[in-house]
Each structure stands twice: as structure tokens, then as C-alpha cells.
Amino acid sequence: TAAAPAFDPASMLTSHPASQPYDGVALAEPQPALAPEMAVSTYRAESVDPDRPETWAATPRNAACPCGSGKKYKYCHGKVS
């Protein structure tokens, strides 16, 4: 024979009291996270002349090309032959 349950199954059908009604206090609207403005490149010194490739000696390969094309240096003027 089965043992009797330790609780009354009918009590599971009763509803719980409703949560407290909204008290009218307005919560602050969440503000969208602002992404920090990112510089295209931070290596660029004043001595770099976009028209003179001989001034680009210290250009990192993953930085923007100093020629102003918008491409990475390694895909533009820094291509390895």
C-alpha cells in the first residue's frame, strides 16, 4: 500500500494572494550605455606626413595606413612582398 502524502494535494490548487499593487513611484529610465569614442589610431605623430611614405617607418601593421585610405597598413602600403 502507498503511504499517504505529507501534504494535502487540494492545497496546491489554491491561488496565492496578488502581489502588492504598484505604489506609483516612478523608477529612473535606464540610460543606454554610451560607447567611448575610439580613436582610429593613437600612434600617429605630428612628424608623419601622409604624402611622404619615408616618414611612416614606425607604423604598426594593424594601425590605419597613414596614406589616409582607411585600410590597415598591412593591407595597404605595408604589404609584405
N, C-alpha and C positions, 0 to 999 in steps of 0.2 A: 504494500500500500504506500501511496505517496504521502510525504509529510505536508502538513498544512503550511502555506506561505506565512512569513513573518509579518506581512503587511496585508492590508485589505485592498484587493485589486480595484474595487469600486472607488477608492480614494484617489486613484490615478486619473480618473475621469473628471475630477473637479477642476475648475479653472482657477488660475491664480489671480489675485487682485491686480487690477491695472496699475501700471507704474504711475508715479506722481505726475499730474498734469504739468505742462510747460509753464514755468513761472514768469515768463515774459522777459527775462534777462537776455539781452542780445549778446551773442558771442562775437568776438572780433572776426572779421572776414579774413580767411587765410590769404596771405600775400604770396604771389608767385615768387619762386626763388630766382634771383637775378644772377645770371652767369657773369662772372667777371670778364671784362673786355680783355681779350687776349691779343698781345702784340704779335704781328706776323713774324717778327724776328727781333731778338734782342742783341745780336752780335754786331749789328751794323754800326760801324764807327763813322765819324764825320769824314775820315780820310778815304772812305770808299766812294769811288766815282763810278756811277752806273755805266758811263761811256768808255771807261778805261779798264779792261779786264786785268791788267797788271796790278791794279790796286785791290784785287779780290783774293789775295793769297791766303788769308786766314778764314775763308768762308767754310763753315761746316757743311758737310754733304747734305744733311737733312734740312738745312735752312732754305729760305726762299732765295732764289737766284738774284744777285744784285743787279742784273740787267733790267729787272722790272717786268719780266714775262709772267710772273705769278707761279711759275713752275718751281719745283725743288731744284736746288743747284745740281744735284747728282743726275737729274734728268735733262738739264739744260746745258749750261756751259761746263759743268763738272763731270760730264760723261767720261767714263774710263774707256779708252780705245781698245 
